[in-house]
Amino acid sequence: MPAYFFDTSALLKRYYREPGTAWVQGIVAPRARSTIYLSLLAQVETIAALRHIGRLNEDHSSYIDSLVNLFKRHLALSSQANAPYTLIPISSSVVEYASGLCDKYWDISPGPLRSLDALHIASASPPPARVCHLVRQNHSRYRRSADGGHRSY
């Protein structure tokens, strides 16, 4: 069973149609039997992102409400068997690791590693045993291979 860690930009594609949506839909489809890991941070970021993008695109508020409610239902199911998501809490060790990532990757192109991206990456490291891939839409160089090694793209 494949397992993925989604940051907010990947997760957003499940709920709001944009480039990459078809790929994400294939991963989260029941027939794919994928395990999706999320940092607890994604809960706040995804709701804010859905509201923001809906406002920018002048989508009807009831449409955005329905997307937010669907996401909240998926989160509520995450404590059950066959849950849509497995939530990873943000512990002090995750924050410490994220801080170190920001120190290490301050001079990357196109710009320094952002704090929230660092928290997502740190939430997946060290990953739960079944996590095979770290899905990064914006900083794709942080992909985790099945053997736990880092690859730089």
Secondary structure, 3 states (H helix, E strand, C coil): CCEEEECHHHHHHHHCCCCCHHHHHHHHCHHHCCEEEEECHHHHHHHHHHHHHHHHCCCCHHHHHHHHHHHHHHHHHHHCCCCCCEEECCCHHHHHHHHHHHHHCCCCCCCCCCHHHHHHHHHCCCCCCCCCEEECCCCCCCEECCCCCEECC
